[in-house]
Amino acid sequence: MHIAVGVKQVYDVDQIKIDPRTLEPVYDVPLKLDDLSRNALEEAIRIKEITGGKITVIILNGVKIGEAVKEALAMGGDEAKIILSEGGFLDTAITASAIAEVIKSLKDVDLVIFGHASVDTYTGQTGPRVAEILGVPVVTQVRELRVNDDVLTAIRDLEDSLEEVEIKLPCVITVTNEINEPRLPSLSQILGARKKPVEELELSDLGIDLERGIEILHNRAPRVERLKRIYRDDTDIAAREIISELKKEGII
């Protein structure tokens, strides 16, 4: 079975700081493989361990790509296709079109797996858009997946309920973080990743419409003003005053 996994490199959001003057994020932080991309890749590896085959990792990014591809190959990807862009924000329409074109060029892909969303934009659109372009079925929000020849049984997380569906290959799947616990590659796997084939492709060479449908004007954190109120009365009175203020603010 040939499995393509769409992964994304993102900023480590735990390390992003906010400029107090502009309220804009300060992006001088490390990049990493998105957490849900790791879940998608882990699921592909588990399927490959059962069925055999090959895993192709596909990544699109406008910034320097390094550790994300290395980690994906070290975890178990067999090859990587890197789509290089000139930088800047790429909306989901461009992203999905680019990934779909690469998948078409591979010709023999049976299954495509994505994380159901990425930690930065969290649109959840890329997987379904790719499925639409390829003309294959899609199942989203998958938390459990079983393979039986050319049929997949997927358990979908619908928040207040679970849904079990069957789907025939080829298809696209998007997974949640409940589906597995991604493995940590060993030292030998990390070293071996350097020998795996990596192909770089220019976004402009894929023959897709590069006109952005979305423009980011600002990305600002909300300004939070503290009341800076000090309660000096005894505990019971102070507690009642605090509760009264919380009710006024609509918090309780």
Secondary structure, 3 states (H helix, E strand, C coil): CEEEEEECEEECHHHCEECCCCCCEECCCCEEECHHHHHHHHHHHHHHHHHCCEEEEEEEECCCCCHHHHHHHHHCCCEEEEEECCCCCCCHHHHHHHHHHHHHHHCCCCEEEEECCCCCCCCCCHHHHHHHHHCCCEEEEEEEEEEECCEEEEEEECCCCEEEEEEECCEEEEECHHHCCCCCCCHHHHHHHHHCCEEEEEHHHCCCCCCCCCCCCCCCCCCCCCCCCCCCCCHHHHHHHHHHHHHHCCCC
